[in-house]
């Protein structure tokens, strides 16, 4: 009798655990899909933003180098 109750209790707990795992698998799948979607939609805008930042950095670098050259020329 006690064995049967333990088995039933174990089966109930196993079913609960199984349901929880299925729920978690479902959530992970949804999150993967959402992540892929976000990466796909942000990729072009992020690439453009990065390119713009690189161009801006290059312009600033050129200006700073020119300033340094002028300062060195003034020292002489």
Legacy VTK file of the C-alpha trace (Angstrom):
# vtk DataFile Version 3.0
C-alpha trace
ASCII
DATASET POLYDATA
POINTS 76 float
0.000 0.000 0.000
2.762 2.428 0.957
4.667 1.434 -2.152
1.664 2.238 -4.347
1.277 5.680 -2.744
4.977 6.387 -3.230
4.735 5.350 -6.867
1.672 7.524 -7.423
3.356 10.443 -5.691
6.482 9.950 -7.785
4.362 9.775 -10.953
2.586 13.012 -10.034
5.881 14.771 -9.343
7.351 13.408 -12.571
4.351 14.680 -14.551
4.697 18.107 -12.941
8.379 18.173 -13.771
7.695 17.034 -17.322
5.121 19.802 -17.791
7.532 22.376 -16.390
10.304 21.232 -18.735
7.916 21.435 -21.702
6.968 24.981 -20.648
10.633 25.952 -20.396
11.421 24.460 -23.800
8.550 26.460 -25.254
9.814 29.675 -23.647
13.352 29.054 -24.897
12.047 28.476 -28.412
10.034 31.710 -28.326
13.029 33.646 -26.997
15.276 32.240 -29.728
12.772 33.309 -32.383
12.468 36.757 -30.834
16.235 37.112 -30.589
16.701 36.099 -34.234
14.017 38.551 -35.277
15.590 41.393 -33.308
19.042 40.611 -34.681
17.714 40.572 -38.231
15.841 43.850 -37.867
18.664 45.677 -36.055
21.517 44.407 -38.179
21.198 46.903 -41.063
20.688 49.888 -38.784
23.562 48.860 -36.524
25.861 48.403 -39.504
24.939 51.836 -40.821
25.435 53.380 -37.393
28.834 51.709 -37.047
29.896 52.890 -40.484
28.828 56.428 -39.651
30.794 56.340 -36.390
33.885 55.056 -38.191
33.677 57.886 -40.722
33.279 60.421 -37.950
36.265 58.975 -36.081
38.389 59.134 -39.217
37.514 62.804 -39.758
38.370 63.596 -36.152
41.667 61.703 -36.438
42.633 63.687 -39.531
41.782 66.972 -37.819
43.769 66.069 -34.691
46.777 65.061 -36.781
46.574 68.374 -38.635
46.437 70.267 -35.328
49.471 68.373 -34.053
51.362 69.170 -37.222
50.515 72.868 -36.904
51.603 72.894 -33.247
54.889 71.227 -34.135
55.448 73.785 -36.898
54.790 76.621 -34.434
57.435 75.219 -32.045
60.189 75.531 -34.638
LINES 1 77
76 0 1 2 3 4 5 6 7 8 9 10 11 12 13 14 15 16 17 18 19 20 21 22 23 24 25 26 27 28 29 30 31 32 33 34 35 36 37 38 39 40 41 42 43 44 45 46 47 48 49 50 51 52 53 54 55 56 57 58 59 60 61 62 63 64 65 66 67 68 69 70 71 72 73 74 75
